[in-house]
Amino acid sequence: MTVLMAAALAALCPAEAGVLDEAASAFEAHYVLQDRAPEIAKAIREDAARLPRAEDCQAPARFADQATAYLREVSSDKHVMLEAARDVTDATESEEGGSWIEDWYAAAPSANYGVAAVEILDGNIGYLKLTSFYDLPETWARYGAAFTLLQDTQALILDLRGNGGGSPEAELRVHWTFLEPAATPPLVMDRGADGLEERPVPDIGWPSYGGGRPVYILTSHRTFSAAEAVAYGLQAAGRAEVVGEVTGGGAHMVGDALALTGGFSLYMPEERPISPHTGANWEGLGVQPDIAVDASEALDTALDELASLLAATTTD
């Protein structure tokens, strides 16, 4: 345990120590990288055993935040999260509050269901900025409007800068919008003991952009999870060029929340995507851009690249 984490979890009450012990067991039973699960569980138990026991427990939300940071550090997995049960007697909490997932869905309308901008730029270049991947009917309606508007552009820029991810269903539909129906799946799922499994090709419900026209994807350090899946999958398939910064490096996919003692919930990655083209994914490494530039320069850089590419195509 690092000095920072030791300070954060300087003393545990017995109930908190019990939560960490259950988290260790959850890693052994459910974690996607079963070859690493025993060593992670062992480290959690040893660290918890070394800490002194406090008479009183911390506030559950504060402990959950500190334990999340610790579990992410010990597992090197940014998708692990411990969440405390909401206390509706606390004046700072809404009686209608729920889990972080419920909060995220509640924010969908104010985020226009993840569709931040749709434009046709000079030179008939399409531009689409997606800030999050919701799997809601309102999302599909907005995707439908966006891709209908963009269907006759001669190239497209998909802006995923700052997109923290979201639903695999939305990621899958965006993926297949830029592929031909007979294309090799951009990603398959590694389900551990159950082996590799292909996901069915979705009925996207809006005009396909197809597999021929140029596509550039913009990324930042804050591009994460499902947004990284789109960038990595289309890049590995040779379908898109990635412009911007190395992304956050979270490829693992979280399963259903695991209930722990004291009302805590643990979100644990239980499967991971693999590219058939590379045999790998972006976990811990991030998506490496084809053209590395500061995120603030990514759009202008992609437009310059497209201008040169389209001019050369016209000349040919």
N, C-alpha and C positions, 0 to 999 in steps of 0.2 A: 504494500500500500504506500502511495506517495505521501510526502509530508502534507500536501494540500488536502488529500482525502482523509488522512488521519486526523487533521484538524477539524474537518467538517463533521466526521463521525467520532469525535473525541471520546464520547461516552454514550453507550447504548443502554436503554432500559431492557429488561428481559424480553418484553414484547417485541421491541425493535430487533433484538438479536434473533428472535424467532422468525421474524419476517425475512431476514437475510438468510437464515438456514433454509427456509422454504424456497427462497429464490435460488439457492444453490441446487436444491433438489429439482427445481423446474428446469434448470440448465441441463441437468443429467437426463431428464426425461424428454425434453422437448426441443432443445436447441438445434438449429439447423446444421451446425458443424459438430456432429456427434464425436468426431475424433478429438476435438478440443474441449468438449463439455466437461469431462472429468477434471482436467487441470483447472478450469475456471471455477468449478464447484469447490474444489479443494482450496483454492486461494480465498474464495469468499468465506468459507468456514474458518480458515486459519486466521484471517484478518479480524473477523468478528470475535473470535476467541481471545485475541490479544487485547482488545479494547476493554477498558474498565466498565463496570455496570453502574449506570446512574439510577438514583432512586426514582426519579420521575422521567416519563417519556417526553420527547420534544413534541412540538405541535406536529400533527401528522403530515400536513402539507410540506412543512420545512424538511422533515425527515425524508419524505418521498423525493423531494428535489435533490437533497444531498445523496441519498442512496442511488438515485438515477445516475447522477454524475459518477459515483463510484462504480456502479455496475457497468456503465459504458466504458470506463477506463479499464477495469479488470478483464472485460471481454473483448475490448477493442471493437465494439459494435455500437454504432450510433442509433440503432433502432430499438435498443433495449430501453424500457421505461417502467418505473414504478409510480403508480398513481394512488393517492389517498382518496378514501371515500369523501364525498362532499358533506360538510357539516352545515345543514340548513338553519341551524340555530345561530350560526355566526353571521353577524350583520354584514360582513364583507362578501358573503356568498348569496347568490340568488336562490330562492326556493325552487326555481325552475332549472337550476344548474344541473349539469350532468357530467359525464366524462369529457375528456379532451376531444374525443371524436364527436360527441354531441355538440360541443362548443364549435368545433370546426364546421360541422354542417349548418349550425345556426348562423354562421357568418357568411354562408354561400350567397344569399341575395345581395348583401352589401358588396360582395366581390364579383358581382355579375356572373356568378357560377363559374368563375375562373377565366372568363374571356374578357381581357382588359382592353384589347384594341384590334381592329380589323381595318386594313387600309389597302388601297391599290396605289403604289408609289409610282413615281416617274419611270417610264420605260415599261409599264405594265408588269411591275414586280409586286407580287402579293406579300403582305405583311400580316402576321397573326401573332399576338402576344397572349400567352396563356400563363396565368399566375398560380393556378392550382388545378388539380384534377379531381373534380367531383363526378360522382356517378348518379346523377339525378336527371329526371326527364327535362328539367329546365336547362341542364347542361347540354343535352343532346339537341334541344331546339336551337340553342345558340351556336353550337358547332355546325348544325345544318345551315343556319343563316350565313355563318362565316364562310364555309367551304362552297356554298352556292355562289356567293359573291366572288370568291377567289378562283373559281373553277377554270376560267379562261385566261388566267395570267400565264406569262411565259416562264416564270420562275417564282419561288416562294421562300420567304424568310420566316422561320418559326422561332419566335423569341421566347426562350425558357429561362432567361436570366431572373434569378430570385424565386423561381418556382420550386417550392419545397416538396412537391409530389402530391400524393393522394391515392386515389382509387386505381387498382390494377385494371379495372374494366375500362376506365377512361384512357389509361395509357395504351391498352390493347387496341382500342378503336382509333386513337390517333396514329398509332403505328401503321395499321392496315390502310389508313387513308392514303398513305404514300407508297403502297406496294401493290403489285398485281396479284389477283386472287391465287394464282398458282405459284407464287414466290415461296421460297424457303421461309419458315417462321423466323422472325427476327430474334426471338428468345423462346427457350423451352424452360420448363420448371424442373428443378432438382428437388425432389421430395424425400431425400434421404434414403431410407430403407425401401421406399416405394419406387425409387429410380426416377428416370427422366420422363416427363409427360408433356406432350404438346397441348397447347391451349387451342380451342377451336377458333377458326377464322370467324370474326364477328360479322353480323349484318350491320354495317356502320350506319345506314339510314340517311346518308347524304352523298353528294357527288365525290367519287374517288379522285384523288389528284393523280393517281397512276404512278407508274414506276420510271417514267422517262424524263420529265422536266427537272431542271436543277432545283435542289432544296438545300438551304443553308440553315443550320440550327445555332442559335446564340446561347451561350452559357456564361454563368458566373460561379464564384465559389459557393454561392448559396443555392445553386441548382442541386436538387437532392432527390433521391429515392425514385419515384415513378417518372419524374421528369428526366432523371439520368437514364432511366431505362429507354426512353424514346431516343435520346441522343446517342446512347451507346449502341442500341439495336440497329438503328438506321445507318449509323456510321460503319459498324462492323459489316453490315450487308452491302456496303458500297453505295447506299442510296442517298446519303446526305454528307455534307461537309460541316464540321463543327468549328465554330469561330468563337473565341472568347477565352475564358479561364478554366482551369482544371476544376471539376465539380466536387461536391462534398464527399463522395465515396461511400454511399449507403445503398448497397444492392439487395441486402437481405429483406425478406418480406415477413411482416408480423402476422401472427395468427390471432385467434380470439383471445381476449383478456383471460388470464389465469387468476382465479380468486385465491388470495392469501389471507392469513389470519389478520384480524383487526380491521377488516374492510378494505385492505389494500388490494390493488390489481396490478399484475405484472404483464407487460406486453413483451412477447418473446418471439424473435424471428424463428420460423419453423420451416421455411423453404427459401430457395434462392433461384434467380433466373440465370441461365447460361446461354451464351450466344452459340448457335451451331457453327457460326463462321470462325469464331476464335477459340471455342472451347473454354471460355473464361467469362468473367464479368468485371465490374468496376469496384467491387467491395474493397474499401480501404485505400484505393488508388485514385478514384475519381475517373471521370471520362476525360481523356487527354485530347485537347482540341487539335484539329488539323492545322489551324492557324491560331497561334497563341497571342492574344492581345488583351489589354485591360478591358474589363466588361463594358466600360463606358465608351470604348472605341469599336466594339464588336459590330454594331449595326453599320457604321460607315465603312468598316473594313469589308463586311459581306457585300455591301452595295458596290464597292470598288471591284471586288472579285467578280461579281456577277456582270458588271458592265464590261469587263475585259472578256469574260467567257462568252457572253452573248454577242459581243462585237466580233469575236473570232468565229463564232458559229455562223453569223450572217455573212461574213467574208467568204467562208468555205462554201 
